């Protein structure tokens, strides 16, 4: 994942922030955060998770 996608993941998943809260914190538009989220989710879905 890119740096921005990782930041979205940490803020949204780990910290539980909304996209609007992330946008405010990162000083970017809400649309930018939505784009990060969409790309990150796509990459996460493609990952193979090892259950061992």
Predicted model as a PDB file, atoms N, CA, C, CB and O in Angstrom, pLDDT in the B-factor column:
MODEL        1                                                                  
ATOM      1  N   UNK A   1       0.836  -1.184   0.000  1.00 89.00           N  
ATOM      2  CA  UNK A   1       0.000   0.000   0.000  1.00 89.00           C  
ATOM      3  C   UNK A   1       0.879   1.245   0.000  1.00 89.00           C  
ATOM      4  CB  UNK A   1      -0.950  -0.001   1.213  1.00 89.00           C  
ATOM      5  O   UNK A   1       2.017   1.227   0.470  1.00 89.00           O  
ATOM      6  N   UNK A   2       0.328   2.310  -0.533  1.00 94.00           N  
ATOM      7  CA  UNK A   2       1.051   3.577  -0.526  1.00 94.00           C  
ATOM      8  C   UNK A   2       1.024   4.172   0.878  1.00 94.00           C  
ATOM      9  CB  UNK A   2       0.441   4.566  -1.550  1.00 94.00           C  
ATOM     10  O   UNK A   2       0.288   3.709   1.748  1.00 94.00           O  
ATOM     11  N   UNK A   3       1.832   5.194   1.081  1.00 95.00           N  
ATOM     12  CA  UNK A   3       1.880   5.865   2.382  1.00 95.00           C  
ATOM     13  C   UNK A   3       0.503   6.422   2.759  1.00 95.00           C  
ATOM     14  CB  UNK A   3       2.927   6.999   2.364  1.00 95.00           C  
ATOM     15  O   UNK A   3       0.079   6.302   3.908  1.00 95.00           O  
ATOM     16  N   UNK A   4      -0.188   7.027   1.801  1.00 95.00           N  
ATOM     17  CA  UNK A   4      -1.509   7.599   2.077  1.00 95.00           C  
ATOM     18  C   UNK A   4      -2.521   6.522   2.433  1.00 95.00           C  
ATOM     19  CB  UNK A   4      -2.005   8.394   0.876  1.00 95.00           C  
ATOM     20  O   UNK A   4      -3.346   6.711   3.327  1.00 95.00           O  
ATOM     21  N   UNK A   5      -2.460   5.395   1.738  1.00 95.00           N  
ATOM     22  CA  UNK A   5      -3.371   4.286   2.033  1.00 95.00           C  
ATOM     23  C   UNK A   5      -3.092   3.725   3.428  1.00 95.00           C  
ATOM     24  CB  UNK A   5      -3.233   3.171   0.968  1.00 95.00           C  
ATOM     25  O   UNK A   5      -4.020   3.374   4.156  1.00 95.00           O  
ATOM     26  N   UNK A   6      -1.826   3.641   3.794  1.00 94.00           N  
ATOM     27  CA  UNK A   6      -1.466   3.174   5.134  1.00 94.00           C  
ATOM     28  C   UNK A   6      -1.968   4.139   6.202  1.00 94.00           C  
ATOM     29  CB  UNK A   6       0.054   3.003   5.252  1.00 94.00           C  
ATOM     30  O   UNK A   6      -2.453   3.715   7.252  1.00 94.00           O  
ATOM     31  N   UNK A   7      -1.849   5.442   5.929  1.00 95.00           N  
ATOM     32  CA  UNK A   7      -2.350   6.437   6.888  1.00 95.00           C  
ATOM     33  C   UNK A   7      -3.858   6.307   7.037  1.00 95.00           C  
ATOM     34  CB  UNK A   7      -1.978   7.872   6.439  1.00 95.00           C  
ATOM     35  O   UNK A   7      -4.382   6.380   8.149  1.00 95.00           O  
ATOM     36  N   UNK A   8      -4.567   6.112   5.911  1.00 96.00           N  
ATOM     37  CA  UNK A   8      -6.019   5.923   5.995  1.00 96.00           C  
ATOM     38  C   UNK A   8      -6.325   4.695   6.854  1.00 96.00           C  
ATOM     39  CB  UNK A   8      -6.644   5.767   4.572  1.00 96.00           C  
ATOM     40  O   UNK A   8      -7.182   4.752   7.736  1.00 96.00           O  
ATOM     41  N   UNK A   9      -5.630   3.589   6.600  1.00 95.00           N  
ATOM     42  CA  UNK A   9      -5.857   2.360   7.349  1.00 95.00           C  
ATOM     43  C   UNK A   9      -5.657   2.586   8.846  1.00 95.00           C  
ATOM     44  CB  UNK A   9      -4.924   1.254   6.851  1.00 95.00           C  
ATOM     45  O   UNK A   9      -6.497   2.190   9.654  1.00 95.00           O  
ATOM     46  N   UNK A  10      -4.559   3.215   9.209  1.00 96.00           N  
ATOM     47  CA  UNK A  10      -4.279   3.460  10.637  1.00 96.00           C  
ATOM     48  C   UNK A  10      -5.341   4.346  11.269  1.00 96.00           C  
ATOM     49  CB  UNK A  10      -2.899   4.107  10.809  1.00 96.00           C  
ATOM     50  O   UNK A  10      -5.820   4.060  12.366  1.00 96.00           O  
ATOM     51  N   UNK A  11      -5.709   5.420  10.583  1.00 97.00           N  
ATOM     52  CA  UNK A  11      -6.715   6.333  11.134  1.00 97.00           C  
ATOM     53  C   UNK A  11      -8.098   5.680  11.205  1.00 97.00           C  
ATOM     54  CB  UNK A  11      -6.786   7.608  10.291  1.00 97.00           C  
ATOM     55  O   UNK A  11      -8.791   5.784  12.217  1.00 97.00           O  
ATOM     56  N   UNK A  12      -8.489   5.010  10.127  1.00 96.00           N  
ATOM     57  CA  UNK A  12      -9.844   4.469  10.049  1.00 96.00           C  
ATOM     58  C   UNK A  12     -10.004   3.176  10.831  1.00 96.00           C  
ATOM     59  CB  UNK A  12     -10.221   4.236   8.610  1.00 96.00           C  
ATOM     60  O   UNK A  12     -10.945   3.038  11.612  1.00 96.00           O  
ATOM     61  N   UNK A  13      -9.112   2.244  10.635  1.00 93.00           N  
ATOM     62  CA  UNK A  13      -9.258   0.922  11.229  1.00 93.00           C  
ATOM     63  C   UNK A  13      -8.713   0.889  12.656  1.00 93.00           C  
ATOM     64  CB  UNK A  13      -8.548  -0.120  10.374  1.00 93.00           C  
ATOM     65  O   UNK A  13      -9.380   0.397  13.566  1.00 93.00           O  
ATOM     66  N   UNK A  14      -7.521   1.403  12.847  1.00 95.00           N  
ATOM     67  CA  UNK A  14      -6.884   1.338  14.164  1.00 95.00           C  
ATOM     68  C   UNK A  14      -7.483   2.376  15.120  1.00 95.00           C  
ATOM     69  CB  UNK A  14      -5.365   1.554  14.033  1.00 95.00           C  
ATOM     70  O   UNK A  14      -7.848   2.054  16.250  1.00 95.00           O  
ATOM     71  N   UNK A  15      -7.580   3.639  14.644  1.00 97.00           N  
ATOM     72  CA  UNK A  15      -8.054   4.723  15.510  1.00 97.00           C  
ATOM     73  C   UNK A  15      -9.568   4.907  15.487  1.00 97.00           C  
ATOM     74  CB  UNK A  15      -7.397   6.009  15.108  1.00 97.00           C  
ATOM     75  O   UNK A  15     -10.124   5.562  16.369  1.00 97.00           O  
ATOM     76  N   UNK A  16     -10.239   4.338  14.488  1.00 97.00           N  
ATOM     77  CA  UNK A  16     -11.695   4.435  14.413  1.00 97.00           C  
ATOM     78  C   UNK A  16     -12.224   5.790  13.969  1.00 97.00           C  
ATOM     79  CB  UNK A  16     -12.270   4.111  15.731  1.00 97.00           C  
ATOM     80  O   UNK A  16     -13.347   6.157  14.317  1.00 97.00           O  
ATOM     81  N   UNK A  17     -11.435   6.538  13.208  1.00 98.00           N  
ATOM     82  CA  UNK A  17     -11.868   7.850  12.748  1.00 98.00           C  
ATOM     83  C   UNK A  17     -12.725   7.736  11.486  1.00 98.00           C  
ATOM     84  CB  UNK A  17     -10.654   8.746  12.484  1.00 98.00           C  
ATOM     85  O   UNK A  17     -12.565   6.806  10.695  1.00 98.00           O  
ATOM     86  N   UNK A  18     -13.625   8.684  11.313  1.00 97.00           N  
ATOM     87  CA  UNK A  18     -14.424   8.752  10.092  1.00 97.00           C  
ATOM     88  C   UNK A  18     -13.576   9.367   8.980  1.00 97.00           C  
ATOM     89  CB  UNK A  18     -15.728   9.579  10.318  1.00 97.00           C  
ATOM     90  O   UNK A  18     -12.535   9.968   9.247  1.00 97.00           O  
ATOM     91  N   UNK A  19     -14.024   9.214   7.736  1.00 97.00           N  
ATOM     92  CA  UNK A  19     -13.301   9.820   6.617  1.00 97.00           C  
ATOM     93  C   UNK A  19     -13.198  11.335   6.791  1.00 97.00           C  
ATOM     94  CB  UNK A  19     -13.994   9.485   5.286  1.00 97.00           C  
ATOM     95  O   UNK A  19     -12.166  11.927   6.476  1.00 97.00           O  
ATOM     96  N   UNK A  20     -14.260  11.959   7.288  1.00 98.00           N  
ATOM     97  CA  UNK A  20     -14.227  13.415   7.488  1.00 98.00           C  
ATOM     98  C   UNK A  20     -13.197  13.795   8.554  1.00 98.00           C  
ATOM     99  CB  UNK A  20     -15.625  13.937   7.893  1.00 98.00           C  
ATOM    100  O   UNK A  20     -12.477  14.780   8.397  1.00 98.00           O  
ATOM    101  N   UNK A  21     -13.128  13.022   9.626  1.00 98.00           N  
ATOM    102  CA  UNK A  21     -12.133  13.285  10.671  1.00 98.00           C  
ATOM    103  C   UNK A  21     -10.714  13.108  10.139  1.00 98.00           C  
ATOM    104  CB  UNK A  21     -12.362  12.358  11.874  1.00 98.00           C  
ATOM    105  O   UNK A  21      -9.812  13.866  10.494  1.00 98.00           O  
ATOM    106  N   UNK A  22     -10.523  12.107   9.287  1.00 98.00           N  
ATOM    107  CA  UNK A  22      -9.211  11.879   8.678  1.00 98.00           C  
ATOM    108  C   UNK A  22      -8.852  13.052   7.777  1.00 98.00           C  
ATOM    109  CB  UNK A  22      -9.197  10.555   7.874  1.00 98.00           C  
ATOM    110  O   UNK A  22      -7.722  13.538   7.807  1.00 98.00           O  
ATOM    111  N   UNK A  23      -9.811  13.508   6.976  1.00 98.00           N  
ATOM    112  CA  UNK A  23      -9.577  14.642   6.084  1.00 98.00           C  
ATOM    113  C   UNK A  23      -9.166  15.875   6.885  1.00 98.00           C  
ATOM    114  CB  UNK A  23     -10.837  14.943   5.247  1.00 98.00           C  
ATOM    115  O   UNK A  23      -8.234  16.585   6.508  1.00 98.00           O  
ATOM    116  N   UNK A  24      -9.858  16.124   7.979  1.00 98.00           N  
ATOM    117  CA  UNK A  24      -9.522  17.268   8.825  1.00 98.00           C  
ATOM    118  C   UNK A  24      -8.122  17.126   9.417  1.00 98.00           C  
ATOM    119  CB  UNK A  24     -10.553  17.420   9.948  1.00 98.00           C  
ATOM    120  O   UNK A  24      -7.337  18.074   9.422  1.00 98.00           O  
ATOM    121  N   UNK A  25      -7.830  15.943   9.909  1.00 97.00           N  
ATOM    122  CA  UNK A  25      -6.532  15.688  10.554  1.00 97.00           C  
ATOM    123  C   UNK A  25      -5.379  15.792   9.550  1.00 97.00           C  
ATOM    124  CB  UNK A  25      -6.528  14.293  11.212  1.00 97.00           C  
ATOM    125  O   UNK A  25      -4.326  16.348   9.865  1.00 97.00           O  
ATOM    126  N   UNK A  26      -5.580  15.258   8.345  1.00 97.00           N  
ATOM    127  CA  UNK A  26      -4.538  15.251   7.315  1.00 97.00           C  
ATOM    128  C   UNK A  26      -4.536  16.535   6.475  1.00 97.00           C  
ATOM    129  CB  UNK A  26      -4.722  14.044   6.404  1.00 97.00           C  
ATOM    130  O   UNK A  26      -3.656  16.738   5.639  1.00 97.00           O  
ATOM    131  N   UNK A  27      -5.534  17.398   6.711  1.00 97.00           N  
ATOM    132  CA  UNK A  27      -5.671  18.659   5.972  1.00 97.00           C  
ATOM    133  C   UNK A  27      -5.762  18.447   4.469  1.00 97.00           C  
ATOM    134  CB  UNK A  27      -4.503  19.570   6.282  1.00 97.00           C  
ATOM    135  O   UNK A  27      -5.075  19.093   3.679  1.00 97.00           O  
ATOM    136  N   UNK A  28      -6.641  17.511   4.105  1.00 97.00           N  
ATOM    137  CA  UNK A  28      -6.932  17.228   2.696  1.00 97.00           C  
ATOM    138  C   UNK A  28      -8.450  17.188   2.526  1.00 97.00           C  
ATOM    139  CB  UNK A  28      -6.272  15.871   2.232  1.00 97.00           C  
ATOM    140  O   UNK A  28      -9.193  17.260   3.505  1.00 97.00           O  
ATOM    141  N   UNK A  29      -8.902  17.074   1.284  1.00 98.00           N  
ATOM    142  CA  UNK A  29     -10.335  17.031   1.032  1.00 98.00           C  
ATOM    143  C   UNK A  29     -10.921  15.676   1.411  1.00 98.00           C  
ATOM    144  CB  UNK A  29     -10.624  17.337  -0.431  1.00 98.00           C  
ATOM    145  O   UNK A  29     -10.215  14.671   1.481  1.00 98.00           O  
ATOM    146  N   UNK A  30     -12.207  15.675   1.647  1.00 98.00           N  
ATOM    147  CA  UNK A  30     -12.912  14.426   1.930  1.00 98.00           C  
ATOM    148  C   UNK A  30     -12.804  13.485   0.736  1.00 98.00           C  
ATOM    149  CB  UNK A  30     -14.397  14.699   2.270  1.00 98.00           C  
ATOM    150  O   UNK A  30     -12.648  12.276   0.908  1.00 98.00           O  
ATOM    151  N   UNK A  31     -12.885  14.035  -0.469  1.00 98.00           N  
ATOM    152  CA  UNK A  31     -12.774  13.209  -1.677  1.00 98.00           C  
ATOM    153  C   UNK A  31     -11.416  12.522  -1.765  1.00 98.00           C  
ATOM    154  CB  UNK A  31     -13.003  14.061  -2.924  1.00 98.00           C  
ATOM    155  O   UNK A  31     -11.330  11.384  -2.228  1.00 98.00           O  
ATOM    156  N   UNK A  32     -10.362  13.192  -1.329  1.00 97.00           N  
ATOM    157  CA  UNK A  32      -9.025  12.581  -1.328  1.00 97.00           C  
ATOM    158  C   UNK A  32      -9.000  11.379  -0.397  1.00 97.00           C  
ATOM    159  CB  UNK A  32      -7.948  13.609  -0.903  1.00 97.00           C  
ATOM    160  O   UNK A  32      -8.467  10.326  -0.747  1.00 97.00           O  
ATOM    161  N   UNK A  33      -9.577  11.536   0.787  1.00 97.00           N  
ATOM    162  CA  UNK A  33      -9.600  10.442   1.758  1.00 97.00           C  
ATOM    163  C   UNK A  33     -10.428   9.279   1.220  1.00 97.00           C  
ATOM    164  CB  UNK A  33     -10.166  10.924   3.113  1.00 97.00           C  
ATOM    165  O   UNK A  33     -10.052   8.120   1.391  1.00 97.00           O  
ATOM    166  N   UNK A  34     -11.542   9.577   0.580  1.00 97.00           N  
ATOM    167  CA  UNK A  34     -12.366   8.514  -0.011  1.00 97.00           C  
ATOM    168  C   UNK A  34     -11.576   7.749  -1.067  1.00 97.00           C  
ATOM    169  CB  UNK A  34     -13.652   9.103  -0.632  1.00 97.00           C  
ATOM    170  O   UNK A  34     -11.706   6.531  -1.186  1.00 97.00           O  
ATOM    171  N   UNK A  35     -10.770   8.459  -1.821  1.00 97.00           N  
ATOM    172  CA  UNK A  35      -9.943   7.818  -2.844  1.00 97.00           C  
ATOM    173  C   UNK A  35      -8.902   6.908  -2.201  1.00 97.00           C  
ATOM    174  CB  UNK A  35      -9.255   8.875  -3.723  1.00 97.00           C  
ATOM    175  O   UNK A  35      -8.678   5.791  -2.667  1.00 97.00           O  
ATOM    176  N   UNK A  36      -8.262   7.387  -1.127  1.00 96.00           N  
ATOM    177  CA  UNK A  36      -7.294   6.553  -0.403  1.00 96.00           C  
ATOM    178  C   UNK A  36      -7.971   5.283   0.084  1.00 96.00           C  
ATOM    179  CB  UNK A  36      -6.678   7.326   0.791  1.00 96.00           C  
ATOM    180  O   UNK A  36      -7.437   4.183  -0.060  1.00 96.00           O  
ATOM    181  N   UNK A  37      -9.158   5.452   0.663  1.00 96.00           N  
ATOM    182  CA  UNK A  37      -9.885   4.315   1.237  1.00 96.00           C  
ATOM    183  C   UNK A  37     -10.246   3.299   0.164  1.00 96.00           C  
ATOM    184  CB  UNK A  37     -11.154   4.794   1.953  1.00 96.00           C  
ATOM    185  O   UNK A  37     -10.065   2.095   0.349  1.00 96.00           O  
ATOM    186  N   UNK A  38     -10.750   3.784  -0.941  1.00 96.00           N  
ATOM    187  CA  UNK A  38     -11.165   2.890  -2.030  1.00 96.00           C  
ATOM    188  C   UNK A  38      -9.980   2.072  -2.533  1.00 96.00           C  
ATOM    189  CB  UNK A  38     -11.783   3.699  -3.191  1.00 96.00           C  
ATOM    190  O   UNK A  38     -10.089   0.860  -2.721  1.00 96.00           O  
ATOM    191  N   UNK A  39      -8.852   2.740  -2.748  1.00 95.00           N  
ATOM    192  CA  UNK A  39      -7.661   2.039  -3.229  1.00 95.00           C  
ATOM    193  C   UNK A  39      -7.124   1.056  -2.193  1.00 95.00           C  
ATOM    194  CB  UNK A  39      -6.576   3.041  -3.599  1.00 95.00           C  
ATOM    195  O   UNK A  39      -6.730  -0.060  -2.532  1.00 95.00           O  
ATOM    196  N   UNK A  40      -7.111   1.471  -0.945  1.00 94.00           N  
ATOM    197  CA  UNK A  40      -6.615   0.595   0.123  1.00 94.00           C  
ATOM    198  C   UNK A  40      -7.495  -0.640   0.264  1.00 94.00           C  
ATOM    199  CB  UNK A  40      -6.554   1.355   1.461  1.00 94.00           C  
ATOM    200  O   UNK A  40      -6.989  -1.754   0.396  1.00 94.00           O  
ATOM    201  N   UNK A  41      -8.803  -0.447   0.236  1.00 93.00           N  
ATOM    202  CA  UNK A  41      -9.727  -1.583   0.361  1.00 93.00           C  
ATOM    203  C   UNK A  41      -9.548  -2.556  -0.795  1.00 93.00           C  
ATOM    204  CB  UNK A  41     -11.184  -1.093   0.415  1.00 93.00           C  
ATOM    205  O   UNK A  41      -9.597  -3.771  -0.605  1.00 93.00           O  
ATOM    206  N   UNK A  42      -9.342  -2.021  -1.990  1.00 93.00           N  
ATOM    207  CA  UNK A  42      -9.139  -2.871  -3.167  1.00 93.00           C  
ATOM    208  C   UNK A  42      -7.887  -3.722  -2.972  1.00 93.00           C  
ATOM    209  CB  UNK A  42      -9.020  -2.012  -4.460  1.00 93.00           C  
ATOM    210  O   UNK A  42      -7.899  -4.922  -3.247  1.00 93.00           O  
ATOM    211  N   UNK A  43      -6.810  -3.102  -2.498  1.00 92.00           N  
ATOM    212  CA  UNK A  43      -5.563  -3.843  -2.281  1.00 92.00           C  
ATOM    213  C   UNK A  43      -5.713  -4.866  -1.167  1.00 92.00           C  
ATOM    214  CB  UNK A  43      -4.422  -2.882  -1.953  1.00 92.00           C  
ATOM    215  O   UNK A  43      -5.191  -5.976  -1.271  1.00 92.00           O  
ATOM    216  N   UNK A  44      -6.419  -4.506  -0.105  1.00 89.00           N  
ATOM    217  CA  UNK A  44      -6.622  -5.441   1.002  1.00 89.00           C  
ATOM    218  C   UNK A  44      -7.426  -6.659   0.560  1.00 89.00           C  
ATOM    219  CB  UNK A  44      -7.329  -4.743   2.163  1.00 89.00           C  
ATOM    220  O   UNK A  44      -7.150  -7.780   0.988  1.00 89.00           O  
ATOM    221  N   UNK A  45      -8.415  -6.439  -0.294  1.00 89.00           N  
ATOM    222  CA  UNK A  45      -9.221  -7.570  -0.789  1.00 89.00           C  
ATOM    223  C   UNK A  45      -8.390  -8.527  -1.635  1.00 89.00           C  
ATOM    224  CB  UNK A  45     -10.410  -7.059  -1.611  1.00 89.00           C  
ATOM    225  O   UNK A  45      -8.652  -9.730  -1.649  1.00 89.00           O  
ATOM    226  N   UNK A  46      -7.399  -8.007  -2.332  1.00 88.00           N  
ATOM    227  CA  UNK A  46      -6.562  -8.832  -3.210  1.00 88.00           C  
ATOM    228  C   UNK A  46      -5.491  -9.601  -2.454  1.00 88.00           C  
ATOM    229  CB  UNK A  46      -5.909  -7.968  -4.258  1.00 88.00           C  
ATOM    230  O   UNK A  46      -4.911 -10.548  -2.986  1.00 88.00           O  
ATOM    231  N   UNK A  47      -5.225  -9.197  -1.209  1.00 84.00           N  
ATOM    232  CA  UNK A  47      -4.178  -9.871  -0.430  1.00 84.00           C  
ATOM    233  C   UNK A  47      -4.589 -11.289  -0.072  1.00 84.00           C  
ATOM    234  CB  UNK A  47      -3.865  -9.083   0.844  1.00 84.00           C  
ATOM    235  O   UNK A  47      -5.756 -11.576   0.194  1.00 84.00           O  
ATOM    236  N   UNK A  48      -3.603 -12.156  -0.073  1.00 76.00           N  
ATOM    237  CA  UNK A  48      -3.835 -13.519   0.377  1.00 76.00           C  
ATOM    238  C   UNK A  48      -3.469 -13.581   1.848  1.00 76.00           C  
ATOM    239  CB  UNK A  48      -3.010 -14.555  -0.462  1.00 76.00           C  
ATOM    240  O   UNK A  48      -2.342 -13.270   2.234  1.00 76.00           O  
ATOM    241  N   UNK A  49      -4.432 -13.985   2.667  1.00 72.00           N  
ATOM    242  CA  UNK A  49      -4.207 -14.048   4.109  1.00 72.00           C  
ATOM    243  C   UNK A  49      -3.844 -15.460   4.495  1.00 72.00           C  
ATOM    244  CB  UNK A  49      -5.445 -13.575   4.891  1.00 72.00           C  
ATOM    245  O   UNK A  49      -4.556 -16.402   4.148  1.00 72.00           O  
ATOM    246  N   UNK A  50      -2.750 -15.618   5.206  1.00 68.00           N  
ATOM    247  CA  UNK A  50      -2.285 -16.912   5.650  1.00 68.00           C  
ATOM    248  C   UNK A  50      -2.902 -17.188   7.024  1.00 68.00           C  
ATOM    249  CB  UNK A  50      -0.721 -16.966   5.699  1.00 68.00           C  
ATOM    250  O   UNK A  50      -2.653 -16.441   7.970  1.00 68.00           O  
ATOM    251  N   UNK A  51      -3.701 -18.244   7.144  1.00 61.00           N  
ATOM    252  CA  UNK A  51      -4.416 -18.542   8.377  1.00 61.00           C  
ATOM    253  C   UNK A  51      -3.626 -19.414   9.338  1.00 61.00           C  
ATOM    254  CB  UNK A  51      -5.710 -19.209   8.058  1.00 61.00           C  
ATOM    255  O   UNK A  51      -4.205 -19.956  10.279  1.00 61.00           O  
ATOM    256  N   UNK A  52      -2.327 -19.567   9.134  1.00 52.00           N  
ATOM    257  CA  UNK A  52      -1.525 -20.383  10.030  1.00 52.00           C  
ATOM    258  C   UNK A  52      -0.835 -19.571  11.070  1.00 52.00           C  
ATOM    259  CB  UNK A  52      -0.526 -21.160   9.270  1.00 52.00           C  
ATOM    260  O   UNK A  52      -0.116 -20.121  11.905  1.00 52.00           O  
TER     261      UNK A  52                                                      
ENDMDL                                                                          
END                                                                             
